[in-house]
């Protein structure tokens, strides 16, 4: 019980430490939010590239 009291006294007046979700990739720890943002960017780029390629092929076959 005294251990818990000393821990709580250490954080009086201070904000509690932030817990960050991380994943391990290539022996590096990466923030999960960063991974989500990068994955969203990659997926968006792939979709945009697909739309451009499809429209190019569509136009090329019509003429």
PyMOL Python script that loads the backbone (N, CA, C, O; Angstrom):
from pymol import cmd

cmd.read_pdbstr("""\
ATOM      1  N   UNK A   1       0.825  -1.195   0.000  1.00  0.00           N
ATOM      2  CA  UNK A   1       0.000   0.000   0.000  1.00  0.00           C
ATOM      3  C   UNK A   1       0.865   1.252   0.000  1.00  0.00           C
ATOM      4  O   UNK A   1       0.533   2.239  -0.658  1.00  0.00           O
ATOM      5  N   UNK A   2       1.968   1.217   0.733  1.00  0.00           N
ATOM      6  CA  UNK A   2       2.813   2.403   0.797  1.00  0.00           C
ATOM      7  C   UNK A   2       3.441   2.691  -0.565  1.00  0.00           C
ATOM      8  O   UNK A   2       3.723   3.842  -0.898  1.00  0.00           O
ATOM      9  N   UNK A   3       3.655   1.641  -1.343  1.00  0.00           N
ATOM     10  CA  UNK A   3       4.217   1.849  -2.685  1.00  0.00           C
ATOM     11  C   UNK A   3       3.265   2.668  -3.541  1.00  0.00           C
ATOM     12  O   UNK A   3       3.695   3.575  -4.254  1.00  0.00           O
ATOM     13  N   UNK A   4       1.983   2.361  -3.477  1.00  0.00           N
ATOM     14  CA  UNK A   4       0.997   3.109  -4.255  1.00  0.00           C
ATOM     15  C   UNK A   4       0.913   4.554  -3.788  1.00  0.00           C
ATOM     16  O   UNK A   4       0.744   5.460  -4.604  1.00  0.00           O
ATOM     17  N   UNK A   5       1.028   4.777  -2.493  1.00  0.00           N
ATOM     18  CA  UNK A   5       0.963   6.142  -1.975  1.00  0.00           C
ATOM     19  C   UNK A   5       2.151   6.966  -2.450  1.00  0.00           C
ATOM     20  O   UNK A   5       1.989   8.139  -2.789  1.00  0.00           O
ATOM     21  N   UNK A   6       3.341   6.377  -2.480  1.00  0.00           N
ATOM     22  CA  UNK A   6       4.516   7.137  -2.918  1.00  0.00           C
ATOM     23  C   UNK A   6       4.425   7.452  -4.412  1.00  0.00           C
ATOM     24  O   UNK A   6       4.882   8.503  -4.859  1.00  0.00           O
ATOM     25  N   UNK A   7       3.838   6.545  -5.171  1.00  0.00           N
ATOM     26  CA  UNK A   7       3.663   6.806  -6.605  1.00  0.00           C
ATOM     27  C   UNK A   7       2.664   7.935  -6.807  1.00  0.00           C
ATOM     28  O   UNK A   7       2.901   8.828  -7.621  1.00  0.00           O
ATOM     29  N   UNK A   8       1.571   7.912  -6.092  1.00  0.00           N
ATOM     30  CA  UNK A   8       0.566   8.965  -6.258  1.00  0.00           C
ATOM     31  C   UNK A   8       1.106  10.306  -5.779  1.00  0.00           C
ATOM     32  O   UNK A   8       0.745  11.338  -6.344  1.00  0.00           O
ATOM     33  N   UNK A   9       1.956  10.326  -4.763  1.00  0.00           N
ATOM     34  CA  UNK A   9       2.547  11.581  -4.304  1.00  0.00           C
ATOM     35  C   UNK A   9       3.505  12.145  -5.346  1.00  0.00           C
ATOM     36  O   UNK A   9       3.654  13.363  -5.450  1.00  0.00           O
ATOM     37  N   UNK A  10       4.151  11.289  -6.111  1.00  0.00           N
ATOM     38  CA  UNK A  10       5.099  11.755  -7.122  1.00  0.00           C
ATOM     39  C   UNK A  10       4.391  12.486  -8.248  1.00  0.00           C
ATOM     40  O   UNK A  10       4.999  13.331  -8.904  1.00  0.00           O
ATOM     41  N   UNK A  11       3.125  12.184  -8.489  1.00  0.00           N
ATOM     42  CA  UNK A  11       2.392  12.798  -9.590  1.00  0.00           C
ATOM     43  C   UNK A  11       1.426  13.885  -9.144  1.00  0.00           C
ATOM     44  O   UNK A  11       0.610  14.347  -9.943  1.00  0.00           O
ATOM     45  N   UNK A  12       1.500  14.296  -7.903  1.00  0.00           N
ATOM     46  CA  UNK A  12       0.610  15.360  -7.437  1.00  0.00           C
ATOM     47  C   UNK A  12       1.004  16.671  -8.117  1.00  0.00           C
ATOM     48  O   UNK A  12       2.160  17.088  -8.058  1.00  0.00           O
ATOM     49  N   UNK A  13       0.063  17.294  -8.741  1.00  0.00           N
ATOM     50  CA  UNK A  13       0.305  18.555  -9.422  1.00  0.00           C
ATOM     51  C   UNK A  13       0.894  18.393 -10.820  1.00  0.00           C
ATOM     52  O   UNK A  13       1.106  19.391 -11.510  1.00  0.00           O
ATOM     53  N   UNK A  14       1.160  17.184 -11.247  1.00  0.00           N
ATOM     54  CA  UNK A  14       1.717  16.935 -12.575  1.00  0.00           C
ATOM     55  C   UNK A  14       0.707  16.153 -13.395  1.00  0.00           C
ATOM     56  O   UNK A  14      -0.130  15.432 -12.852  1.00  0.00           O
ATOM     57  N   UNK A  15       0.795  16.302 -14.686  1.00  0.00           N
ATOM     58  CA  UNK A  15      -0.091  15.512 -15.530  1.00  0.00           C
ATOM     59  C   UNK A  15       0.446  14.083 -15.601  1.00  0.00           C
ATOM     60  O   UNK A  15       1.653  13.850 -15.540  1.00  0.00           O
ATOM     61  N   UNK A  16      -0.455  13.165 -15.728  1.00  0.00           N
ATOM     62  CA  UNK A  16      -0.034  11.766 -15.797  1.00  0.00           C
ATOM     63  C   UNK A  16       0.651  11.512 -17.130  1.00  0.00           C
ATOM     64  O   UNK A  16       0.351  12.188 -18.114  1.00  0.00           O
ATOM     65  N   UNK A  17       1.558  10.556 -17.181  1.00  0.00           N
ATOM     66  CA  UNK A  17       2.256  10.287 -18.440  1.00  0.00           C
ATOM     67  C   UNK A  17       1.300   9.833 -19.533  1.00  0.00           C
ATOM     68  O   UNK A  17       0.346   9.099 -19.272  1.00  0.00           O
ATOM     69  N   UNK A  18       1.559  10.270 -20.746  1.00  0.00           N
ATOM     70  CA  UNK A  18       0.701   9.926 -21.871  1.00  0.00           C
ATOM     71  C   UNK A  18       1.030   8.512 -22.330  1.00  0.00           C
ATOM     72  O   UNK A  18       2.198   8.162 -22.501  1.00  0.00           O
ATOM     73  N   UNK A  19       0.006   7.709 -22.527  1.00  0.00           N
ATOM     74  CA  UNK A  19       0.179   6.351 -23.026  1.00  0.00           C
ATOM     75  C   UNK A  19      -0.007   6.396 -24.530  1.00  0.00           C
ATOM     76  O   UNK A  19      -1.058   6.812 -25.018  1.00  0.00           O
ATOM     77  N   UNK A  20       1.013   5.968 -25.269  1.00  0.00           N
ATOM     78  CA  UNK A  20       0.987   6.022 -26.721  1.00  0.00           C
ATOM     79  C   UNK A  20       0.983   4.599 -27.255  1.00  0.00           C
ATOM     80  O   UNK A  20       1.812   3.778 -26.864  1.00  0.00           O
ATOM     81  N   UNK A  21       0.040   4.309 -28.155  1.00  0.00           N
ATOM     82  CA  UNK A  21       0.007   2.998 -28.801  1.00  0.00           C
ATOM     83  C   UNK A  21       1.096   2.948 -29.855  1.00  0.00           C
ATOM     84  O   UNK A  21       1.177   3.821 -30.720  1.00  0.00           O
ATOM     85  N   UNK A  22       1.926   1.930 -29.781  1.00  0.00           N
ATOM     86  CA  UNK A  22       2.996   1.789 -30.762  1.00  0.00           C
ATOM     87  C   UNK A  22       2.967   0.391 -31.351  1.00  0.00           C
ATOM     88  O   UNK A  22       2.438  -0.546 -30.752  1.00  0.00           O
ATOM     89  N   UNK A  23       3.545   0.270 -32.534  1.00  0.00           N
ATOM     90  CA  UNK A  23       3.740  -1.034 -33.136  1.00  0.00           C
ATOM     91  C   UNK A  23       5.205  -1.154 -33.512  1.00  0.00           C
ATOM     92  O   UNK A  23       5.882  -0.149 -33.731  1.00  0.00           O
ATOM     93  N   UNK A  24       5.686  -2.371 -33.585  1.00  0.00           N
ATOM     94  CA  UNK A  24       7.081  -2.597 -33.927  1.00  0.00           C
ATOM     95  C   UNK A  24       7.165  -3.005 -35.391  1.00  0.00           C
ATOM     96  O   UNK A  24       6.485  -3.934 -35.828  1.00  0.00           O
ATOM     97  N   UNK A  25       8.006  -2.300 -36.145  1.00  0.00           N
ATOM     98  CA  UNK A  25       8.172  -2.563 -37.565  1.00  0.00           C
ATOM     99  C   UNK A  25       9.638  -2.357 -37.907  1.00  0.00           C
ATOM    100  O   UNK A  25      10.177  -1.270 -37.703  1.00  0.00           O
ATOM    101  N   UNK A  26      10.288  -3.398 -38.429  1.00  0.00           N
ATOM    102  CA  UNK A  26      11.722  -3.349 -38.761  1.00  0.00           C
ATOM    103  C   UNK A  26      12.567  -2.887 -37.574  1.00  0.00           C
ATOM    104  O   UNK A  26      13.431  -2.019 -37.702  1.00  0.00           O
ATOM    105  N   UNK A  27      12.297  -3.485 -36.425  1.00  0.00           N
ATOM    106  CA  UNK A  27      13.018  -3.173 -35.181  1.00  0.00           C
ATOM    107  C   UNK A  27      12.907  -1.706 -34.777  1.00  0.00           C
ATOM    108  O   UNK A  27      13.784  -1.186 -34.087  1.00  0.00           O
ATOM    109  N   UNK A  28      11.853  -1.045 -35.195  1.00  0.00           N
ATOM    110  CA  UNK A  28      11.566   0.323 -34.778  1.00  0.00           C
ATOM    111  C   UNK A  28      10.172   0.360 -34.190  1.00  0.00           C
ATOM    112  O   UNK A  28       9.276  -0.359 -34.633  1.00  0.00           O
ATOM    113  N   UNK A  29      10.000   1.198 -33.197  1.00  0.00           N
ATOM    114  CA  UNK A  29       8.686   1.402 -32.631  1.00  0.00           C
ATOM    115  C   UNK A  29       8.090   2.654 -33.255  1.00  0.00           C
ATOM    116  O   UNK A  29       8.687   3.730 -33.213  1.00  0.00           O
ATOM    117  N   UNK A  30       6.900   2.498 -33.836  1.00  0.00           N
ATOM    118  CA  UNK A  30       6.247   3.613 -34.512  1.00  0.00           C
ATOM    119  C   UNK A  30       4.912   3.898 -33.836  1.00  0.00           C
ATOM    120  O   UNK A  30       4.206   2.987 -33.405  1.00  0.00           O
ATOM    121  N   UNK A  31       4.587   5.169 -33.754  1.00  0.00           N
ATOM    122  CA  UNK A  31       3.319   5.609 -33.197  1.00  0.00           C
ATOM    123  C   UNK A  31       2.183   5.140 -34.100  1.00  0.00           C
ATOM    124  O   UNK A  31       2.261   5.286 -35.320  1.00  0.00           O
ATOM    125  N   UNK A  32       1.150   4.590 -33.523  1.00  0.00           N
ATOM    126  CA  UNK A  32       0.039   4.030 -34.298  1.00  0.00           C
ATOM    127  C   UNK A  32      -0.673   5.109 -35.117  1.00  0.00           C
ATOM    128  O   UNK A  32      -1.122   4.835 -36.230  1.00  0.00           O
ATOM    129  N   UNK A  33      -0.781   6.314 -34.594  1.00  0.00           N
ATOM    130  CA  UNK A  33      -1.433   7.400 -35.341  1.00  0.00           C
ATOM    131  C   UNK A  33      -0.627   7.745 -36.596  1.00  0.00           C
ATOM    132  O   UNK A  33      -1.204   8.013 -37.649  1.00  0.00           O
ATOM    133  N   UNK A  34       0.688   7.738 -36.485  1.00  0.00           N
ATOM    134  CA  UNK A  34       1.539   8.019 -37.650  1.00  0.00           C
ATOM    135  C   UNK A  34       1.353   6.949 -38.704  1.00  0.00           C
ATOM    136  O   UNK A  34       1.286   7.254 -39.894  1.00  0.00           O
ATOM    137  N   UNK A  35       1.269   5.701 -38.281  1.00  0.00           N
ATOM    138  CA  UNK A  35       1.071   4.599 -39.223  1.00  0.00           C
ATOM    139  C   UNK A  35      -0.269   4.751 -39.936  1.00  0.00           C
ATOM    140  O   UNK A  35      -0.359   4.530 -41.144  1.00  0.00           O
ATOM    141  N   UNK A  36      -1.300   5.125 -39.200  1.00  0.00           N
ATOM    142  CA  UNK A  36      -2.618   5.313 -39.811  1.00  0.00           C
ATOM    143  C   UNK A  36      -2.594   6.441 -40.841  1.00  0.00           C
ATOM    144  O   UNK A  36      -3.182   6.313 -41.915  1.00  0.00           O
ATOM    145  N   UNK A  37      -1.910   7.554 -40.518  1.00  0.00           N
ATOM    146  CA  UNK A  37      -1.837   8.672 -41.450  1.00  0.00           C
ATOM    147  C   UNK A  37      -1.081   8.286 -42.712  1.00  0.00           C
ATOM    148  O   UNK A  37      -1.495   8.640 -43.816  1.00  0.00           O
ATOM    149  N   UNK A  38       0.029   7.561 -42.560  1.00  0.00           N
ATOM    150  CA  UNK A  38       0.805   7.154 -43.733  1.00  0.00           C
ATOM    151  C   UNK A  38       0.029   6.153 -44.574  1.00  0.00           C
ATOM    152  O   UNK A  38       0.065   6.222 -45.803  1.00  0.00           O
ATOM    153  N   UNK A  39      -0.670   5.226 -43.935  1.00  0.00           N
ATOM    154  CA  UNK A  39      -1.462   4.239 -44.672  1.00  0.00           C
ATOM    155  C   UNK A  39      -2.583   4.924 -45.443  1.00  0.00           C
ATOM    156  O   UNK A  39      -2.872   4.545 -46.578  1.00  0.00           O
ATOM    157  N   UNK A  40      -3.217   5.924 -44.845  1.00  0.00           N
ATOM    158  CA  UNK A  40      -4.273   6.669 -45.530  1.00  0.00           C
ATOM    159  C   UNK A  40      -3.716   7.389 -46.750  1.00  0.00           C
ATOM    160  O   UNK A  40      -4.357   7.414 -47.801  1.00  0.00           O
ATOM    161  N   UNK A  41      -2.534   7.972 -46.622  1.00  0.00           N
ATOM    162  CA  UNK A  41      -1.906   8.656 -47.747  1.00  0.00           C
ATOM    163  C   UNK A  41      -1.555   7.698 -48.877  1.00  0.00           C
ATOM    164  O   UNK A  41      -1.752   8.014 -50.050  1.00  0.00           O
ATOM    165  N   UNK A  42      -1.037   6.530 -48.522  1.00  0.00           N
ATOM    166  CA  UNK A  42      -0.665   5.537 -49.538  1.00  0.00           C
ATOM    167  C   UNK A  42      -1.902   5.027 -50.265  1.00  0.00           C
ATOM    168  O   UNK A  42      -1.900   4.913 -51.491  1.00  0.00           O
ATOM    169  N   UNK A  43      -2.956   4.722 -49.519  1.00  0.00           N
ATOM    170  CA  UNK A  43      -4.192   4.230 -50.130  1.00  0.00           C
ATOM    171  C   UNK A  43      -4.801   5.292 -51.041  1.00  0.00           C
ATOM    172  O   UNK A  43      -5.298   4.973 -52.121  1.00  0.00           O
ATOM    173  N   UNK A  44      -4.766   6.546 -50.610  1.00  0.00           N
ATOM    174  CA  UNK A  44      -5.298   7.628 -51.446  1.00  0.00           C
ATOM    175  C   UNK A  44      -4.500   7.763 -52.739  1.00  0.00           C
ATOM    176  O   UNK A  44      -5.075   7.976 -53.806  1.00  0.00           O
ATOM    177  N   UNK A  45      -3.178   7.641 -52.644  1.00  0.00           N
ATOM    178  CA  UNK A  45      -2.333   7.743 -53.834  1.00  0.00           C
ATOM    179  C   UNK A  45      -2.603   6.593 -54.802  1.00  0.00           C
ATOM    180  O   UNK A  45      -2.623   6.793 -56.017  1.00  0.00           O
ATOM    181  N   UNK A  46      -2.809   5.401 -54.270  1.00  0.00           N
ATOM    182  CA  UNK A  46      -3.097   4.239 -55.124  1.00  0.00           C
ATOM    183  C   UNK A  46      -4.439   4.418 -55.832  1.00  0.00           C
ATOM    184  O   UNK A  46      -4.554   4.131 -57.023  1.00  0.00           O
ATOM    185  N   UNK A  47      -5.440   4.883 -55.114  1.00  0.00           N
ATOM    186  CA  UNK A  47      -6.762   5.101 -55.718  1.00  0.00           C
ATOM    187  C   UNK A  47      -6.688   6.177 -56.792  1.00  0.00           C
ATOM    188  O   UNK A  47      -7.255   6.016 -57.873  1.00  0.00           O
ATOM    189  N   UNK A  48      -5.991   7.279 -56.501  1.00  0.00           N
ATOM    190  CA  UNK A  48      -5.859   8.352 -57.479  1.00  0.00           C
ATOM    191  C   UNK A  48      -5.107   7.873 -58.720  1.00  0.00           C
ATOM    192  O   UNK A  48      -5.488   8.205 -59.843  1.00  0.00           O
ATOM    193  N   UNK A  49      -4.047   7.097 -58.524  1.00  0.00           N
ATOM    194  CA  UNK A  49      -3.297   6.553 -59.658  1.00  0.00           C
ATOM    195  C   UNK A  49      -4.173   5.629 -60.501  1.00  0.00           C
ATOM    196  O   UNK A  49      -4.097   5.645 -61.730  1.00  0.00           O
ATOM    197  N   UNK A  50      -5.006   4.822 -59.838  1.00  0.00           N
ATOM    198  CA  UNK A  50      -5.919   3.942 -60.558  1.00  0.00           C
ATOM    199  C   UNK A  50      -6.933   4.707 -61.382  1.00  0.00           C
ATOM    200  O   UNK A  50      -7.237   4.328 -62.513  1.00  0.00           O
ATOM    201  N   UNK A  51      -7.457   5.783 -60.818  1.00  0.00           N
ATOM    202  CA  UNK A  51      -8.431   6.599 -61.548  1.00  0.00           C
ATOM    203  C   UNK A  51      -7.778   7.246 -62.771  1.00  0.00           C
ATOM    204  O   UNK A  51      -8.365   7.269 -63.853  1.00  0.00           O
ATOM    205  N   UNK A  52      -6.575   7.766 -62.598  1.00  0.00           N
ATOM    206  CA  UNK A  52      -5.867   8.392 -63.717  1.00  0.00           C
ATOM    207  C   UNK A  52      -5.562   7.363 -64.794  1.00  0.00           C
ATOM    208  O   UNK A  52      -5.753   7.638 -65.978  1.00  0.00           O
ATOM    209  N   UNK A  53      -5.092   6.183 -64.405  1.00  0.00           N
ATOM    210  CA  UNK A  53      -4.770   5.141 -65.390  1.00  0.00           C
ATOM    211  C   UNK A  53      -6.026   4.679 -66.125  1.00  0.00           C
ATOM    212  O   UNK A  53      -5.996   4.485 -67.340  1.00  0.00           O
ATOM    213  N   UNK A  54      -7.124   4.502 -65.398  1.00  0.00           N
ATOM    214  CA  UNK A  54      -8.366   4.075 -66.026  1.00  0.00           C
ATOM    215  C   UNK A  54      -8.867   5.116 -67.019  1.00  0.00           C
ATOM    216  O   UNK A  54      -9.288   4.777 -68.125  1.00  0.00           O
ATOM    217  N   UNK A  55      -8.821   6.382 -66.620  1.00  0.00           N
ATOM    218  CA  UNK A  55      -9.305   7.421 -67.524  1.00  0.00           C
ATOM    219  C   UNK A  55      -8.404   7.535 -68.754  1.00  0.00           C
ATOM    220  O   UNK A  55      -8.894   7.778 -69.857  1.00  0.00           O
ATOM    221  N   UNK A  56      -7.086   7.361 -68.576  1.00  0.00           N
ATOM    222  CA  UNK A  56      -6.179   7.385 -69.727  1.00  0.00           C
ATOM    223  C   UNK A  56      -6.494   6.246 -70.689  1.00  0.00           C
ATOM    224  O   UNK A  56      -6.566   6.457 -71.899  1.00  0.00           O
ATOM    225  N   UNK A  57      -6.680   5.051 -70.162  1.00  0.00           N
ATOM    226  CA  UNK A  57      -7.007   3.908 -71.022  1.00  0.00           C
ATOM    227  C   UNK A  57      -8.373   4.080 -71.685  1.00  0.00           C
ATOM    228  O   UNK A  57      -8.557   3.705 -72.843  1.00  0.00           O
ATOM    229  N   UNK A  58      -9.321   4.641 -70.954  1.00  0.00           N
ATOM    230  CA  UNK A  58     -10.653   4.864 -71.511  1.00  0.00           C
ATOM    231  C   UNK A  58     -10.585   5.849 -72.684  1.00  0.00           C
ATOM    232  O   UNK A  58     -11.190   5.620 -73.731  1.00  0.00           O
ATOM    233  N   UNK A  59      -9.857   6.926 -72.499  1.00  0.00           N
ATOM    234  CA  UNK A  59      -9.722   7.941 -73.553  1.00  0.00           C
ATOM    235  C   UNK A  59      -8.931   7.372 -74.735  1.00  0.00           C
ATOM    236  O   UNK A  59      -9.264   7.640 -75.890  1.00  0.00           O
ATOM    237  N   UNK A  60      -7.890   6.591 -74.450  1.00  0.00           N
ATOM    238  CA  UNK A  60      -7.052   6.043 -75.504  1.00  0.00           C
ATOM    239  C   UNK A  60      -7.824   5.028 -76.373  1.00  0.00           C
ATOM    240  O   UNK A  60      -7.584   4.943 -77.577  1.00  0.00           O
ATOM    241  N   UNK A  61      -8.727   4.277 -75.783  1.00  0.00           N
ATOM    242  CA  UNK A  61      -9.480   3.288 -76.546  1.00  0.00           C
ATOM    243  C   UNK A  61     -10.656   3.919 -77.296  1.00  0.00           C
ATOM    244  O   UNK A  61     -11.132   3.348 -78.278  1.00  0.00           O
ATOM    245  N   UNK A  62     -11.121   5.061 -76.862  1.00  0.00           N
ATOM    246  CA  UNK A  62     -12.252   5.707 -77.546  1.00  0.00           C
ATOM    247  C   UNK A  62     -11.820   6.392 -78.837  1.00  0.00           C
ATOM    248  O   UNK A  62     -12.622   6.513 -79.763  1.00  0.00           O
ATOM    249  N   UNK A  63     -10.595   6.833 -78.916  1.00  0.00           N
ATOM    250  CA  UNK A  63     -10.160   7.572 -80.118  1.00  0.00           C
ATOM    251  C   UNK A  63      -9.386   6.668 -80.956  1.00  0.00           C
ATOM    252  O   UNK A  63      -8.915   7.065 -82.021  1.00  0.00           O
TER     253      UNK A  63
END
""", "prot")
cmd.dss("prot")
cmd.show_as("cartoon", "prot")
cmd.util.cbc("prot")
cmd.orient("prot")
